[in-house]
Amino acid sequence: MSEIKENKMGVMPINRLLISMAVPMMISMLVQACYNVVDSMFVAQLNENALTAVSLAFPVQSLMIAVATGTGVGINALASRALGEKNHQKASAVANNGIIVIFLSMLVFVVLGLTASQLFFSVQTTDTQIIGYGRDYLMIVTGLSFGIFLEIAFERILQATGRTMYSMITQTVGAVFNIIFDPIMIFGLFGFPAMGVAGAALATVLGQILAAALGLYFCLNKNPEIKIDVVHTKLNGTIVRMIYGIGIPSIIMQSIGSIMTFGMNMILIAFSSTATAVFGVYFKLQSFVFMPVFGLNNGMVPIIGYNYGARKPNRIMETFKLSVIYATLLMAIGFAIFQLFPSQLFAIFNASDNMLSIGIPALRTISWSFLLAGFGIVASSVFQALGHGVKSLIISVLRQLVVLLPCAFIFSQISLDAIWWAFAVAELFSGAASFLMFMREYKKEIKPMYHDNTDAIA
């Protein structure tokens, strides 16, 4: 009973708590980045068209993850807040309703993936080999997408109670499976048939299904504060609306990333398919920079949500400040790697001389935006933790649609190399907006707690 009454998110020293929560999630997200890179790394050994096909499929995969993760954000924020309020029955109700709606969301992608994959690629290119590769890849990752949807749902439930170590285990096991079986299924090793691009897709979804199974096991056996019982749960309209009140802005925010990627692919393919492949490689590589920051945020959100529910503003602000410092440091490391080793990074993908001539200046130019991105990413997650996902949505729209895509299109009239500067311009504008919004949120939501709560300094 003492564990339930005194969850570590309300009493543990913040730096130690943030590290204990965030480091497993950062490792998990780095492992998740391996999902992104391994497929492309092995597929690139087939030919450049295979790599282009996987790059063109990425917006759909991002959209699936956006829907699952956005719903998970709502589950996480509401459940952790309910735990902060010592309302464990509500936390369990949130988790079970969340699992149901996230599964229903998956069914939409199954139908669309099985019926519209050919059309999706035909809109972007006339190359029949790219279309064939992409269709096969996309039909598998959508048709068997229940793994990624349920994996994310169970991980967010574990995170809501501070058990991020189990989330790390689920993602790690799934990713290791993918890494091992990617070359086996792509090239036909150890008696397996050589499936090519389709093998990469199958290895990915099987790893996700394995991770989902582990996540379910941990939720049922290692997470006593939240009771999973979907079979006897009836959808509660109020809870679903609360989940999506936070989750829909997050879904839209992350879906905007898919729109941005699709738009950038259309701009770049006008130059060459190699330019599109370069952008796909960049997106895989940048995940090793951004994913640890997202992992940091995933560790931060339940801490802020819990202490918001418990009315402890000092703990909220200390968590925020430390998160900004760590995020900025991670981004600076990523900047240095992209500046110093671009050719070595492209060598992972068997890059041709033509790809290197486009890709090296691309990585060095885009990475300047990393130095500006840390604060904005953390601030957006704070808005979500406080239940104001619309503010995160505004920042994302500003960054990717209002600034980035129009700038990229304008710069494309100058040269291909100029396009990459659009990323730094977008981060400059969105960073300024994030700062102004955060200061307003602090004065409105957090500062009054110091006067209202005598236990504020706890």
Secondary structure, DSSP 4 states (H G I P E B T S, - for coil): -HHHHT-HHHHS-HHHHHHHHHHHHHHHHHHHHHHHHHHHHHHTTT-HHHHHHHHHHHHHHHHHHHHHHHHHHHHHHHHHHHHHTT-HHHHHHHHHHHHHHHHHHHHHHHHHHHHHHHHHHHHH---HHHHHHHHHHHHHHHHTTHHHHHHHHHHHHHHHTT-HHHHHHHHHHHHHHHHHHHHHHHHT-TT----THHHHHHHHHHHHHHHHHHHHHHHHHS-TTS---STTPPP-HHHHHHHHHHHHHHHHHHHHHHHHHHHHHHHHHTT-HHHHHHHHHHHHHHHHHHHHHHHHHHHHHHHHHHHHHTT-HHHHHHHHHHHHHHHHHHHHHHHHHHHH-HHHHHHTTT--HHHHHHHHHHHHHHGGGHHHHHHHHHHHHHHHHTT-HHHHHHHHHIIIIIIIHHHHHHHHTT-HHHHTTHHHHHHHHHHHHHHHHHHHHIIIIIHHHHHH-TTTT-
